[in-house]
Amino acid sequence: MSRGRHTEAEMIGALKQMEAGRKAEDVAWEIGVSKHTIYAWYA
C-alpha cells in the first residue's frame, strides 16, 4: 500500500516534532498535509 508522495523520513520527522510538543496543525501546514493525515501517520 502506497503512502502517497511523502517519504518515510518526512513522516517520522513530522511525528518527532509532534512528540517534541508542536501542534499537529502547525506541523501539517509546514509539510503540506492535513492534520488528519498526521494523526493517521501516528496510528
C-alpha positions as a printed NumPy array, in Angstrom:
array([[ 0.   ,  0.   ,  0.   ],
       [ 1.484,  3.296, -1.079],
       [ 1.624,  6.09 ,  1.454],
       [ 1.496,  8.881, -1.1  ],
       [ 4.071, 11.435, -2.01 ],
       [ 5.785, 11.79 ,  1.365],
       [ 8.794,  9.708,  2.281],
       [ 9.032,  7.658,  5.409],
       [11.7  , 10.06 ,  6.692],
       [ 9.308, 13.013,  6.319],
       [ 6.611, 11.126,  8.212],
       [ 8.976, 10.234, 11.027],
       [10.262, 13.808, 11.211],
       [ 6.733, 15.166, 11.483],
       [ 5.848, 12.721, 14.258],
       [ 9.028, 13.557, 16.177],
       [ 8.123, 17.249, 16.   ],
       [ 4.717, 16.435, 17.471],
       [ 6.311, 14.418, 20.26 ],
       [ 8.547, 17.406, 20.976],
       [ 5.457, 19.494, 21.677],
       [ 4.477, 21.121, 18.395],
       [ 0.825, 21.213, 17.406],
       [-0.319, 18.794, 14.719],
       [-1.864, 21.685, 12.786],
       [ 1.455, 23.546, 12.634],
       [ 3.441, 20.517, 11.56 ],
       [ 0.827, 19.562,  8.972],
       [ 0.746, 23.043,  7.463],
       [ 4.527, 23.104,  7.21 ],
       [ 4.752, 19.885,  5.197],
       [ 1.538, 20.36 ,  3.234],
       [-0.853, 17.757,  4.609],
       [-3.97 , 17.888,  6.75 ],
       [-3.859, 17.383, 10.498],
       [-5.939, 14.246,  9.933],
       [-3.127, 12.814,  7.802],
       [-0.659, 13.471, 10.613],
       [-2.904, 11.597, 13.038],
       [-3.225,  8.734, 10.532],
       [ 0.566,  8.503, 10.35 ],
       [ 0.677,  8.413, 14.138],
       [-1.712,  5.442, 14.339]])
